[in-house]
Amino acid sequence: MKIQNQLAQELASLMEGVRVEEEFEVRPSSSLCSSLELFLPAILRNKYPSWEKESIDGIFPSSAVRTGEGSARIFGIAILISDQYVTPFLANIDLTSDGCQIRVAEVFVGEAGGGKLGISIAPFSKDKIETQIFHISKRVNEIEWKYKVKFVSH
């Protein structure tokens, strides 16, 4: 199964019973986060050569909101595998009506920083991740995203 289809089905499942504009829980250990770890770098590689040798080693959602009948907005922190630094991400995902595929996904990753890709915030630390998520979530509307990509299913 293609990673985008797996991601779509996991997201559709998590949104079952959730009303539009309502938050839903996404745990870092969830299958959805594992799929995001693969999906985000894959679509970034299509546009940005600097992502060719980069991957994500963990996803820590700060918020997940159902924004429409088959759409959601997921915001949080991702761990870059190359340097184990964290950086913010935002994914707006719109599913097909049957919830089996991603129709459109807009992905935003990173703000200026000192890491390998120029986007890292701070080294990952299990002890500090909750604090890092709290602080970045307060600035979600102020982030000047370094990497932006739109995925459209064909």
N, C-alpha and C positions, 0 to 999 in steps of 0.2 A: 504494500500500500504506500502510495506517495505520502511524504510527511505532511503536505498541506491538507490531504484528505483526512489523515489521522487527527491532525490538529482541529480541523472543522468538526469532526464527529465528537471529539472530546469536549470542545467548547459548547456544542449544541447540547450535549448531555448535562453539562454543568449549568446551563441556562434554563433547563426544564423547570417550570414552576416559578421562575423569577420574572417579576413584572418589569416593564420598561422603566428605566431610570433607577432601578433598584440594584444595590451592590450584591455580589455573590462571592463566596469564599473560594479562593484558589490557593492551595497550600504549596509551598516550594517543592514538596515531595510528590506532587501530583503528576499524572501522565501529561496533562496540559503543559506544565512547565518543562518537562522533558522534551516535548514536541517543539515548544518555543525555542529551546536551546539549539535545536537543529534548523528550524525554519528561519529564524532571524538572520543568522550568518549566511545561510544559503541564498536568500534574496538580496542581501547586501552585496554579496560577491558578484552578482549580475551587473551591478552598477559601479562598485568601488573596488578596484584592483587591490587596494590595501587590505581588504578583508579576505583575500585569497588564502592566506595562511593563518587566519584568526578564527577562533571558535568561542563559544560561550560555555562556561563550566558550571553555571548555576543561574537560576532565575528566582528572584524574591519579589513577588507581587506586593505592591502597596495597596492597590485598589483594582477591582474588576467590576465594571458596571455594564448592565445590559442597556444599550443605547437605542435599540430598535427591535423589531420582531426577530430578526436573525443577526443582530450585530452587537458587538461589545467593544469596550475600551479597557485595555489592561495596561497599567502603569506600574513601574517598579524599578528594581535594580538588577543588573546582570553582572556576572563575574566574567571578566575576559580571561580566557585560558592562558594566553601568552605571558601575562604578568601578574595574574591573580588580583587585579585591581577591579573595583566596582565602578559602574557607570549607569546612568539612568536609561530607561527605554520606555517607549510608549507604542502600543500597537492598537490600531483601530481595525477591527476585523468584521467584515460583512459576509455572511454565509449565503449560499443558495437556499431557495425556499424549502428544500428537503433536508437542509442541515448537513449534507454529505460532503460539500466542497466549499472552499473559500471562493467567494465571488470577487471580492476586492479586499486587499489589506494595505493599510498605510502604516509604515514602520518608521520610527524615529529612534535613533540611538546616539547617546553620548553628547556631552558638552565639552568645550575646551578644557584640557587638563594636561598632565605631564606624562601620561602613559605612552606605550608603544604607538598607538594610533592617534595620540594627542587628545584622548577623550577621558582618561581615567580620573576618578575622583580621589580614591584612597585605597590602600591595600585592604583586601577582604579580611575580615576578622569575625568569627562567629560571635564573639562577645560584643561587637559593636554594630552588627548588621541592623538590629532594630532601631538604633539611634540614627544610623545612616539613612534608613528608609524613612523614618520620621522627618528628618531634615530635608531630604530631597522632595518628599511629597508636599511640603509647604511651599516649594518653589516650582511646582510643575508648570505653571503658566508663564514662568519667567525664563525657562530654559531655552537657550538658543541652540537648537539641535545641529550637530555637525553632520550626521548622516541621516538622510531622508530617502525613502524609496517607496514606490507604490507597486504592489503586485496585483495583476489582473489575471484571473483564470481564463484560459482560452478554450 
